[in-house]
Amino acid sequence: MSEYQSTAYPVSEEVLSKAFNAVMARVYLWMTLGLVVTTAVSVWVFNTPAVYNFIFSNFFVIIGLFVLQIVMVVALVKALQTISTGAALTMFFVYAGLMGLTLSSILFYYTSGTITLAFGVAAIVFVLMSVIGIVTKQDLTKWGPILFFGLIGIIVATVVNMFLRSSMLDLIISYLGVALFMGLIVYDTKYIKDMTAKAVVSNNGMTSGSAITTSGEGSVALSKLSVLGALKLYLDFINLFLFLLRIFGRR
């Protein structure tokens, strides 16, 4: 019997599995398209000196872009329950484009070989950690506070090192960052799995294995969950990639 089966709404393992597979297929699709948008925008900025100079020669433009990205993430998460799936996806891809504007700077600071290596390693690590999140049966709820405070610690340490300019501290932060986002990939994947199961159970199995493609409140909830999951895993991948880039870039 599935760990998510309900006595009120018995749901078979097959239905849960099909629903989760449908959700994760959308999650990985939206995440991949988000990465494509980010890459395309970064390359465009790199090949358009006027745009690059406008962004990175003005401190207020850079800060404005960072603030706008934070605002968009918060707004998307908060509005997810009230806006349509299409609107949520639009916000996600706009955010991915904004990320591309700021990440275009790495094309100037690192060689193409270093970027490719970091991206390839990040992709392999992401797949492995995501698989662990899918297959694990353990309750990872307790990981949440630990990972959150770990993220806060890394942010604080990074800000402090902006003044200390310690190469050793930067290397330590980079390795800790890799470990943190490996953990977040596992945690967020398991979170998507748990939320999918809860949505299916609460809607009495949704009467279909392909729950995300059926009509009704249950399918809408799963569609929006796929957008939220794509955003979470997109951010996990981007940050994992950036920390690996800092490590490999030291060479």
Disulfide bonds with the S-S distance in Angstrom:
none
